[in-house]
């Protein structure tokens, strides 16, 4: 204890040792080399803490600040020992030197213990390469975000739509740039819920307010339309959509959504409704007119045909050859007119008959048609063959009429001196197979069924092939048009309505009909039918 007391009492006393110059055999070069080296080490050790402290003082959020101060103290203490070593060449304060070394050792170990404690956390810090990579990725994300925002603004401009957000706690409503434009307000105008309500048409204001309050209560935001009034310009119709935001505790904190200016769409829709209604009235009147006119025409035609036939029968042999020919032409023309009127009535009656779809076997439908056409088949000597036909959902009377018209055409347009030969066969198809068939791409383009439903539909493609006179494909566009004939009426009878009826029947069944032919080499009529009509019912068609 006395030695310790004596140590501190003589801390700066140098009388117990001679200066280092006098200890041993120092040369001038060796001594000054030692002194200068210690002074260089001390000056560096003194400068480093100053740099560290200056760095820390400028970094208000620097991490591990205590480590910086410990390093500074440790380095400063180490430098002090070198300074004292240089001083002992003239002033041998070995007691002070020992005390400084003790302080250096304590600070060193304090630094070691602190480093051990913070090392696990420090090891989690990212390297410069990782930080640089993170910065680059952040810049990339920011660039993509700016691009996405530009795309969003472009999309909103095209859709005439803006987005909004309402923070209930601050009662602050945030609008996109496009929404300010839609509402006719200056960009940056501060908005809350009450000021937003003031932009709404007075007649819609209470309804909108009640809808929003109900959405906050139920946390469900229903889509709704409302009108807005502007300081300048006409009123607009807005479609509002949104969602209610809740926190983890289930408490409502706000709303987000969109507002779309649908004024033009609503006007166009209203115009379309009015035109559709007017068209329906016109169609109804036309149908009524066609029905009445046809019936009114049939009565005098029946009388003309009856009296002309009686005159032809009762006056047989009393007329000269020319008069008899005239009466014959009257009977033939009257019969053709009567047939034409009946076909027109049939064509009109098929127009809206999409109802009555039931599961049916096309084999049974064909058997009934062949039974009805028995006389024509026997008289023409027609040979009709078919393979098993599928089951579909459809209107039996309409599909029967379809097959009858196709078979009648095949029997009628036969080569002179030949008996008709007709083949009926079919194939099963799905959506993927149809997409590869150029013949039916037009059908796919107008089929109004969503993609998921479309991929579920199975189809049958039925072919009716004959070996008759055929037709030139240059006139294909006229084949299914009403009153269009590709062959002279005096050679081949008919009214030119049969294939138009076939097309309407197929369209009623959400199908497609086409034809392939070469003049003089027969024709093949193919009609596509969905196996089930359920998918079209789901689509509201």
DRENPA-861346 format. One record per residue (C-alpha): residue number from 1; x, y, z. Coordinates in nm, 4 decimals. Layout:
REM DRENPA-861346
NUM; X; Y; Z
...
This chain:
REM DRENPA-861346
1; 0.0000; 0.0000; 0.0000
2; 0.2887; 0.2330; 0.0865
3; 0.4418; 0.1535; -0.2537
4; 0.1227; 0.2535; -0.4332
5; 0.0970; 0.5732; -0.2323
6; 0.4619; 0.6466; -0.3020
7; 0.4043; 0.5696; -0.6744
8; 0.1379; 0.8339; -0.7162
9; 0.3228; 1.0845; -0.4950
10; 0.6266; 1.0599; -0.7227
11; 0.4222; 1.0188; -1.0454
12; 0.6093; 1.2973; -1.2261
13; 0.9408; 1.2575; -1.0381
14; 1.2284; 1.1642; -1.2737
15; 1.5145; 1.1547; -1.0208
16; 1.5159; 0.7740; -0.9910
17; 1.6228; 0.7205; -1.3557
18; 1.8553; 0.8916; -1.5925
19; 1.7242; 1.0124; -1.9315
20; 1.7186; 0.7386; -2.1939
21; 2.0000; 0.9049; -2.3856
22; 2.2263; 0.8073; -2.0955
23; 2.1060; 0.4469; -2.0692
24; 2.3196; 0.2259; -2.2854
25; 2.5136; 0.3299; -2.5911
26; 2.2752; 0.5313; -2.8117
27; 2.4148; 0.6782; -3.1284
28; 2.2665; 0.9977; -3.2670
29; 2.1165; 0.8103; -3.5644
30; 1.9715; 0.5266; -3.3577
31; 1.8264; 0.7565; -3.0924
32; 1.6612; 0.9976; -3.3303
33; 1.5309; 0.7084; -3.5424
34; 1.3600; 0.5745; -3.2297
35; 1.2266; 0.9184; -3.1282
36; 1.0975; 1.0095; -3.4737
37; 0.9276; 0.6680; -3.5133
38; 0.7454; 0.7084; -3.1828
39; 0.6381; 1.0616; -3.2707
40; 0.5044; 0.9465; -3.6109
41; 0.3078; 0.6664; -3.4451
42; 0.1762; 0.9050; -3.1791
43; 0.0677; 1.1680; -3.4363
44; -0.1150; 0.9061; -3.6435
45; -0.2771; 0.7639; -3.3312
46; -0.3858; 1.1141; -3.2379
47; -0.5259; 1.1967; -3.5840
48; -0.7304; 0.8762; -3.6153
49; -0.9528; 0.9496; -3.3094
50; -1.0151; 1.3013; -3.4377
51; -1.1336; 1.1619; -3.7721
52; -1.3556; 0.9057; -3.5967
53; -1.5113; 1.1667; -3.3676
54; -1.5686; 1.4042; -3.6579
55; -1.7415; 1.1257; -3.8562
56; -1.9658; 1.0331; -3.5624
57; -2.0569; 1.3962; -3.4959
58; -2.1891; 1.4292; -3.8519
59; -2.3879; 1.1052; -3.8485
60; -2.6839; 1.1608; -3.6211
61; -2.8149; 0.8084; -3.6881
62; -2.4821; 0.6218; -3.6880
63; -2.4977; 0.2728; -3.5376
64; -2.2624; 0.1414; -3.2620
65; -2.1616; 0.4936; -3.1523
66; -2.0108; 0.3593; -2.8257
67; -1.7756; 0.1391; -3.0269
68; -1.6497; 0.4450; -3.2133
69; -1.5720; 0.6243; -2.8852
70; -1.4007; 0.3157; -2.7393
71; -1.1872; 0.2802; -3.0514
72; -1.0978; 0.6496; -3.0314
73; -0.9987; 0.6175; -2.6640
74; -0.8046; 0.2976; -2.7276
75; -0.6074; 0.4454; -3.0192
76; -0.5464; 0.7719; -2.8345
77; -0.4132; 0.5825; -2.5302
78; -0.1847; 0.3704; -2.7489
79; -0.0508; 0.6819; -2.9116
80; 0.0158; 0.8412; -2.5738
81; 0.2518; 0.5553; -2.4773
82; 0.4594; 0.6212; -2.7891
83; 0.4706; 0.9937; -2.7095
84; 0.5913; 0.9210; -2.3549
85; 0.8560; 0.6788; -2.4931
86; 0.9933; 0.9602; -2.7052
87; 0.9864; 1.2045; -2.4107
88; 1.1845; 0.9658; -2.1845
89; 1.4996; 1.0401; -2.3863
90; 1.5016; 1.3715; -2.2016
91; 1.2402; 1.3353; -1.9274
92; 1.2301; 0.9794; -1.7793
93; 0.8744; 0.9858; -1.6348
94; 0.8479; 0.6079; -1.6167
95; 0.5784; 0.6155; -1.3465
96; 0.3480; 0.8262; -1.5718
97; 0.4356; 0.5984; -1.8633
98; 0.3325; 0.2914; -1.6617
99; 0.0025; 0.4527; -1.5584
100; -0.0794; 0.5442; -1.9204
101; -0.0027; 0.1870; -2.0287
102; -0.2388; 0.0577; -1.7558
103; -0.5143; 0.2885; -1.8830
104; -0.4421; 0.1692; -2.2389
105; -0.4786; -0.1924; -2.1283
106; -0.8106; -0.1251; -1.9498
107; -0.9535; 0.0653; -2.2480
108; -0.8306; -0.2102; -2.4833
109; -1.0109; -0.4848; -2.2927
110; -1.3227; -0.2715; -2.2553
111; -1.3200; -0.2402; -2.6332
112; -1.2691; -0.6168; -2.6709
113; -1.5654; -0.7001; -2.4448
114; -1.7894; -0.4502; -2.6201
115; -1.6879; -0.5886; -2.9617
116; -1.7714; -0.9418; -2.8470
117; -2.1154; -0.8198; -2.7384
118; -2.2018; -0.6357; -3.0620
119; -2.0343; -0.8805; -3.3029
120; -2.3485; -1.0966; -3.3678
121; -2.5462; -0.7876; -3.4606
122; -2.2594; -0.6377; -3.6571
123; -2.2205; -0.9577; -3.8596
124; -2.5758; -0.9136; -3.9867
125; -2.4871; -0.5826; -4.1486
126; -2.4675; -0.5882; -4.5274
127; -2.1409; -0.5541; -4.7118
128; -2.0672; -0.2657; -4.9471
129; -2.1366; -0.4927; -5.2444
130; -2.4693; -0.5977; -5.0938
131; -2.5603; -0.2383; -5.0148
132; -2.4672; -0.1317; -5.3671
133; -2.6767; -0.4137; -5.5109
134; -2.9665; -0.3148; -5.2858
135; -2.9365; 0.0462; -5.4016
136; -2.9389; -0.0643; -5.7645
137; -3.2423; -0.2860; -5.7043
138; -3.4163; 0.0000; -5.5256
139; -3.3435; 0.2305; -5.8172
140; -3.4795; -0.0351; -6.0522
141; -3.7950; -0.0741; -5.8424
142; -3.8386; 0.3025; -5.8272
143; -3.7978; 0.3207; -6.2053
144; -4.0518; 0.0414; -6.2537
145; -4.2842; 0.2136; -6.0083
146; -4.2596; 0.5401; -6.2016
147; -4.3304; 0.3498; -6.5229
148; -4.6241; 0.1689; -6.3599
149; -4.7623; 0.5009; -6.2388
150; -4.7318; 0.6406; -6.5899
151; -4.9122; 0.3353; -6.7246
152; -5.1794; 0.3742; -6.4568
153; -5.2294; 0.7391; -6.5464
154; -5.2485; 0.6456; -6.9159
155; -5.4957; 0.3662; -6.8432
156; -5.7059; 0.5992; -6.6284
157; -5.7042; 0.8567; -6.9059
158; -5.8179; 0.5954; -7.1602
159; -6.0853; 0.4546; -6.9264
160; -6.1819; 0.8057; -6.8128
161; -6.1343; 0.6807; -6.4571
162; -5.9600; 0.8034; -6.1433
163; -5.8811; 0.6499; -5.8061
164; -5.9354; 0.7840; -5.4542
165; -5.8527; 0.7033; -5.0912
166; -6.0244; 0.8231; -4.7738
167; -5.8425; 0.8208; -4.4374
168; -6.1204; 0.8334; -4.1798
169; -5.8959; 0.9309; -3.8855
170; -5.7801; 1.2513; -4.0560
171; -6.0925; 1.2821; -4.2767
172; -5.8612; 1.3372; -4.5721
173; -5.9592; 1.2275; -4.9231
174; -5.6771; 1.1769; -5.1739
175; -5.7534; 1.1913; -5.5462
176; -5.5518; 1.0912; -5.8514
177; -5.4766; 1.3510; -6.1172
178; -5.7462; 1.2117; -6.3473
179; -6.0108; 1.2347; -6.0757
180; -5.9495; 1.6080; -6.0332
181; -6.0001; 1.6394; -6.4080
182; -6.3236; 1.4349; -6.4017
183; -6.4699; 1.6439; -6.1194
184; -6.3499; 1.9668; -6.2822
185; -6.1411; 2.0687; -5.9814
186; -5.7943; 2.2177; -5.9602
187; -5.5219; 1.9624; -5.8888
188; -5.4156; 1.9626; -5.5239
189; -5.7449; 2.0970; -5.3885
190; -5.7864; 1.9661; -5.0328
191; -6.0865; 1.7384; -4.9985
192; -6.2680; 1.5726; -4.7103
193; -6.5900; 1.3730; -4.7066
194; -6.8189; 1.6745; -4.6676
195; -6.6523; 1.8703; -4.9466
196; -6.6708; 1.5611; -5.1675
197; -7.0476; 1.5445; -5.1111
198; -7.0795; 1.9027; -5.2316
199; -6.9588; 1.7996; -5.5774
200; -7.2446; 1.5472; -5.6089
201; -7.5714; 1.6438; -5.7719
202; -7.8162; 1.7649; -5.5026
203; -8.0736; 1.5030; -5.6007
204; -7.8176; 1.2223; -5.5469
205; -7.6341; 1.3634; -5.2434
206; -7.8421; 1.2025; -4.9658
207; -7.8439; 0.8662; -5.1428
208; -7.4647; 0.8653; -5.1815
209; -7.4152; 0.9709; -4.8194
210; -7.6414; 0.6914; -4.6978
211; -7.4638; 0.4358; -4.9197
212; -7.1251; 0.5351; -4.7783
213; -7.2500; 0.5195; -4.4188
214; -7.4030; 0.1776; -4.4829
215; -7.0729; 0.0604; -4.6369
216; -6.8871; 0.1722; -4.3227
217; -7.1351; -0.0183; -4.1096
218; -7.1303; -0.3421; -4.3092
219; -6.7689; -0.3123; -4.4413
220; -6.9102; -0.3837; -4.7887
221; -6.8921; -0.1183; -5.0610
222; -7.1582; -0.1655; -5.3324
223; -7.1000; -0.0256; -5.6802
224; -7.3385; 0.2568; -5.7636
225; -7.4022; 0.5381; -6.0106
226; -7.4446; 0.9039; -5.9239
227; -7.4309; 1.2399; -6.0935
228; -7.1884; 1.5226; -6.0283
229; -7.2255; 1.8913; -6.0947
230; -6.9374; 2.1108; -6.2072
231; -6.8727; 2.4811; -6.1850
232; -6.8582; 2.4798; -6.5643
233; -6.9798; 2.2251; -6.8141
234; -7.2656; 1.9714; -6.8134
235; -7.3368; 1.7239; -6.5359
236; -7.1685; 1.3848; -6.5533
237; -7.2654; 1.0310; -6.4564
238; -7.0107; 0.8551; -6.2345
239; -6.9707; 0.4839; -6.1598
240; -6.8262; 0.4467; -5.8086
241; -6.6538; 0.1272; -5.6924
242; -6.4518; 0.0670; -5.3793
243; -6.3494; -0.1349; -5.0761
244; -6.3669; -0.0684; -4.7041
245; -6.0316; -0.0885; -4.5214
246; -6.0125; -0.2435; -4.1735
247; -5.7163; -0.2890; -3.9401
248; -5.6074; -0.6054; -3.7580
249; -5.8555; -0.5337; -3.4813
250; -6.1399; -0.5242; -3.7364
251; -6.1880; -0.1493; -3.7018
252; -6.2746; 0.0521; -4.0130
253; -5.9892; 0.2884; -4.0977
254; -6.0777; 0.4089; -4.4466
255; -6.1885; 0.3385; -4.8004
256; -6.0239; 0.3079; -5.1404
257; -6.1854; 0.2944; -5.4800
258; -6.2339; 0.4289; -5.8291
259; -6.4688; 0.6739; -5.9969
260; -6.5311; 0.6404; -6.3704
261; -6.6985; 0.8927; -6.5939
262; -6.9569; 0.6799; -6.7784
263; -7.1634; 0.9657; -6.9160
264; -7.1003; 0.8713; -7.2793
265; -7.1538; 0.4991; -7.2129
266; -7.4806; 0.5653; -7.0318
267; -7.6004; 0.7895; -7.3117
268; -7.5017; 0.5300; -7.5724
269; -7.6692; 0.2547; -7.3706
270; -7.9866; 0.4575; -7.3397
271; -7.9821; 0.5282; -7.7135
272; -7.9278; 0.1582; -7.7784
273; -8.2199; 0.0654; -7.5510
274; -8.4451; 0.3132; -7.7261
275; -8.3361; 0.1930; -8.0709
276; -8.3737; -0.1701; -7.9652
277; -8.7234; -0.1029; -7.8375
278; -8.8101; 0.0784; -8.1578
279; -8.6624; -0.2076; -8.3603
280; -8.8600; -0.4634; -8.1596
281; -9.1776; -0.2681; -8.2266
282; -9.0900; -0.2484; -8.5952
283; -9.0073; -0.6199; -8.6116
284; -9.3316; -0.7071; -8.4366
285; -9.5252; -0.4916; -8.6792
286; -9.3386; -0.6426; -8.9746
287; -9.4055; -0.9946; -8.8511
288; -9.7704; -0.9121; -8.7999
289; -9.7847; -0.7514; -9.1444
290; -9.6072; -1.0493; -9.3071
291; -9.8399; -1.2946; -9.1365
292; -10.1583; -1.1027; -9.2207
293; -10.0436; -1.0195; -9.5725
294; -9.9440; -1.3784; -9.6385
295; -10.2747; -1.5098; -9.5130
296; -10.4649; -1.2467; -9.7088
297; -10.2663; -1.3358; -10.0193
298; -10.3193; -1.7074; -9.9774
299; -10.6988; -1.6820; -9.9910
300; -10.7233; -1.5224; -10.3385
301; -10.4378; -1.7463; -10.4560
302; -10.6292; -2.0529; -10.3432
303; -10.9349; -1.9285; -10.5348
304; -10.7273; -1.8555; -10.8447
305; -10.5656; -2.1971; -10.8242
306; -10.9018; -2.3687; -10.7592
307; -11.0891; -2.2002; -11.0433
308; -10.7953; -2.2303; -11.2826
309; -10.7696; -2.6012; -11.2026
310; -11.1481; -2.6436; -11.2504
311; -11.1326; -2.4541; -11.5765
312; -10.8415; -2.6703; -11.6927
313; -11.0231; -2.9913; -11.5942
314; -11.3780; -2.9103; -11.7100
315; -11.2749; -2.7435; -12.0348
316; -11.0233; -3.0080; -12.1312
317; -11.0299; -3.0463; -12.5100
318; -11.2400; -2.7346; -12.5738
319; -10.9463; -2.4859; -12.5760
320; -10.6952; -2.4547; -12.8471
321; -10.3317; -2.5420; -12.7705
322; -10.2301; -2.1850; -12.6817
323; -10.5210; -2.1303; -12.4399
324; -10.4535; -2.4627; -12.2694
325; -10.0869; -2.3577; -12.2268
326; -10.1938; -2.0261; -12.0715
327; -10.4199; -2.2036; -11.8209
328; -10.1382; -2.4460; -11.7358
329; -9.8993; -2.1562; -11.6702
330; -10.1609; -1.9857; -11.4498
331; -10.1936; -2.3044; -11.2419
332; -9.8131; -2.3482; -11.2164
333; -9.7417; -1.9833; -11.1277
334; -10.0217; -1.9753; -10.8719
335; -9.8879; -2.2932; -10.7108
336; -9.5365; -2.1505; -10.6998
337; -9.6637; -1.8263; -10.5430
338; -9.8535; -2.0266; -10.2809
339; -9.5385; -2.2281; -10.2057
340; -9.3348; -1.9066; -10.1786
341; -9.5806; -1.7546; -9.9299
342; -9.5716; -2.0709; -9.7203
343; -9.1878; -2.0599; -9.7152
344; -9.1899; -1.6924; -9.6127
345; -9.4257; -1.7722; -9.3268
346; -9.2026; -2.0576; -9.2198
347; -8.8893; -1.8383; -9.2395
348; -9.0546; -1.5690; -9.0233
349; -9.1802; -1.8191; -8.7668
350; -8.8283; -1.9573; -8.7045
351; -8.6815; -1.6178; -8.6163
352; -8.7227; -1.6139; -8.2380
353; -8.7665; -1.9819; -8.1552
354; -8.4555; -2.0405; -7.9457
355; -8.6605; -2.1976; -7.6716
356; -8.7657; -2.5598; -7.6614
357; -8.4140; -2.7093; -7.6417
358; -8.4363; -3.0687; -7.5215
359; -8.2017; -3.3705; -7.5330
360; -8.2634; -3.5517; -7.8598
361; -8.1102; -3.8194; -8.0813
362; -8.0329; -3.6952; -8.4325
363; -8.0805; -4.0534; -8.5565
364; -8.4461; -4.0417; -8.4467
365; -8.4898; -3.6959; -8.5998
366; -8.3453; -3.8221; -8.9305
367; -8.5709; -4.1299; -8.9286
368; -8.8763; -3.9061; -8.8925
369; -8.7572; -3.6825; -9.1778
370; -8.6992; -3.9824; -9.4047
371; -9.0471; -4.1079; -9.3207
372; -9.1981; -3.7693; -9.4138
373; -9.0000; -3.7628; -9.7416
374; -9.0779; -4.1224; -9.8334
375; -9.2670; -4.0364; -10.1535
376; -8.9970; -3.7963; -10.2825
377; -8.7240; -4.0490; -10.2047
378; -8.9046; -4.3296; -10.3849
379; -8.9868; -4.1163; -10.6891
380; -8.6295; -3.9915; -10.7241
381; -8.4693; -4.3277; -10.6456
382; -8.2450; -4.1527; -10.3930
383; -7.9926; -4.3606; -10.1999
384; -7.9319; -4.2124; -9.8536
385; -7.6724; -4.3611; -9.6181
386; -7.5643; -4.2426; -9.2757
387; -7.3527; -4.3425; -8.9820
388; -7.4542; -4.3154; -8.6187
389; -7.5451; -3.9530; -8.5451
390; -7.4879; -3.8024; -8.2003
391; -7.7194; -3.6828; -7.9273
392; -7.7506; -3.3069; -7.8798
393; -7.9708; -3.0502; -7.7125
394; -8.1942; -2.8753; -7.9610
395; -8.5387; -2.8004; -8.0958
396; -8.6602; -3.1227; -8.2645
397; -8.8926; -2.9554; -8.5156
398; -8.6287; -2.7048; -8.6243
399; -8.3515; -2.9640; -8.6604
400; -8.5960; -3.1848; -8.8508
401; -8.6687; -2.8942; -9.0864
402; -8.2914; -2.8417; -9.1245
403; -8.2263; -3.2015; -9.2310
404; -8.5329; -3.2056; -9.4568
405; -8.4248; -2.8904; -9.6409
406; -8.0699; -3.0204; -9.6922
407; -8.1930; -3.3585; -9.8165
408; -8.4513; -3.1930; -10.0438
409; -8.1768; -2.9802; -10.2016
410; -7.9524; -3.2830; -10.2449
411; -8.2341; -3.4755; -10.4180
412; -8.3379; -3.1765; -10.6289
413; -7.9972; -3.0732; -10.7657
414; -7.9052; -3.4071; -10.9182
415; -7.7258; -3.4664; -11.2460
416; -7.9604; -3.5497; -11.5346
417; -8.0222; -3.9210; -11.5680
418; -7.8687; -4.0073; -11.2297
419; -8.0307; -4.1108; -10.9041
420; -7.9341; -3.8982; -10.6024
421; -7.6681; -4.0458; -10.3720
422; -7.6457; -3.8775; -10.0308
423; -7.4104; -3.9520; -9.7397
424; -7.4606; -3.8223; -9.3867
425; -7.1758; -3.8506; -9.1351
426; -7.0403; -3.6534; -8.8412
427; -6.7375; -3.5951; -8.6192
428; -6.6882; -3.4868; -8.2579
429; -6.4893; -3.1657; -8.1984
430; -6.3791; -2.9542; -7.9057
431; -6.2818; -2.5868; -7.8878
432; -5.9119; -2.6551; -7.9498
433; -5.9854; -2.8541; -8.2658
434; -6.2165; -2.5834; -8.3995
435; -5.9511; -2.3173; -8.3541
436; -5.7347; -2.5032; -8.6052
437; -6.0096; -2.5163; -8.8696
438; -6.0122; -2.2076; -9.0965
439; -6.3704; -2.2837; -9.2037
440; -6.5070; -2.2046; -8.8606
441; -6.2840; -1.9172; -8.7433
442; -6.5547; -1.6708; -8.8370
443; -6.7902; -1.8596; -8.6069
444; -6.5380; -1.8515; -8.3203
445; -6.4927; -1.4774; -8.3600
446; -6.8614; -1.4059; -8.3020
447; -6.9313; -1.6707; -8.0360
448; -7.0223; -1.4627; -7.7298
449; -6.9083; -1.7004; -7.4568
450; -6.6324; -1.6344; -7.2059
451; -6.3041; -1.8217; -7.2446
452; -6.3525; -2.0589; -6.9433
453; -6.6987; -2.1641; -7.0683
454; -6.5831; -2.1796; -7.4288
455; -6.3145; -2.4343; -7.3431
456; -6.5762; -2.6626; -7.1825
457; -6.8067; -2.6868; -7.4849
458; -6.8092; -2.9997; -7.7025
459; -6.9374; -2.9823; -8.0607
460; -7.0595; -3.2115; -8.3356
461; -6.9967; -3.1381; -8.7007
462; -7.2551; -3.3035; -8.9288
463; -7.1878; -3.3337; -9.3031
464; -7.4511; -3.3896; -9.5733
465; -7.2705; -3.4823; -9.8956
466; -7.4305; -3.5312; -10.2374
467; -7.2961; -3.6146; -10.5820
468; -7.5130; -3.3724; -10.7756
469; -7.4458; -3.0744; -10.9960
470; -7.2727; -2.8691; -10.7229
471; -7.2060; -2.4970; -10.7586
472; -6.9243; -2.2518; -10.8184
473; -6.7668; -2.1395; -10.4853
474; -6.7367; -1.7907; -10.6342
475; -7.1062; -1.7556; -10.5447
476; -7.0662; -1.8944; -10.1909
477; -7.1740; -1.5677; -10.0258
478; -7.5190; -1.6011; -10.1878
479; -7.5833; -1.9639; -10.0892
480; -7.7513; -1.8930; -9.7544
481; -7.9172; -1.5644; -9.8482
482; -8.2950; -1.5532; -9.8774
483; -8.4414; -1.5614; -10.2332
484; -8.0970; -1.6302; -10.3835
485; -8.0820; -1.9011; -10.6495
486; -7.7671; -2.0304; -10.8202
487; -7.9529; -2.2366; -11.0840
488; -8.2377; -2.1457; -11.3241
489; -8.5824; -2.1784; -11.1692
490; -8.7297; -2.3429; -11.4784
491; -8.4789; -2.6291; -11.4465
492; -8.4795; -2.6711; -11.0676
493; -8.7833; -2.5778; -10.8618
494; -8.7861; -2.3982; -10.5292
495; -8.8203; -2.0511; -10.3821
496; -8.4615; -1.9803; -10.2700
497; -8.5576; -1.9800; -9.9028
498; -8.4656; -2.3327; -9.7942
499; -8.0962; -2.2718; -9.7156
500; -8.1750; -1.9354; -9.5534
501; -8.4088; -2.1278; -9.3195
502; -8.1237; -2.3741; -9.2488
503; -7.8918; -2.0902; -9.1548
504; -8.1485; -1.9344; -8.9211
505; -8.2134; -2.2690; -8.7499
506; -7.8416; -2.3235; -8.6930
507; -7.7962; -1.9704; -8.5570
508; -8.0843; -2.0313; -8.3170
509; -7.8854; -2.3312; -8.1909
510; -7.5653; -2.1223; -8.1481
511; -7.4052; -2.3099; -8.4358
512; -7.2556; -2.2465; -8.7766
513; -7.3286; -2.3787; -9.1259
514; -7.1012; -2.3823; -9.4286
515; -7.0694; -2.5480; -9.7689
516; -6.7959; -2.6864; -9.9928
517; -6.8544; -2.7619; -10.3595
518; -6.7143; -2.7837; -10.7090
519; -6.9313; -2.7285; -11.0069
520; -7.0366; -3.0665; -11.1489
521; -6.8827; -3.2593; -10.8554
522; -7.1494; -3.2376; -10.5864
523; -7.1673; -3.0366; -10.2655
524; -7.1133; -3.0947; -9.8944
525; -7.3143; -2.8925; -9.6434
526; -7.1680; -2.8988; -9.2903
527; -7.3378; -2.7684; -8.9802
528; -7.1772; -2.7312; -8.6382
529; -7.3854; -2.7805; -8.3231
530; -7.2901; -2.7543; -7.9544
531; -7.3691; -3.0801; -7.7764
532; -7.5199; -2.8852; -7.4855
533; -7.6924; -2.5467; -7.4752
534; -7.6272; -2.5067; -7.1001
535; -7.3159; -2.2922; -7.1445
536; -7.5046; -2.0469; -7.3630
537; -7.7867; -2.0283; -7.1080
538; -7.5273; -1.9428; -6.8392
539; -7.3959; -1.6672; -7.0656
540; -7.7499; -1.5318; -7.1108
541; -7.7605; -1.6129; -7.4836
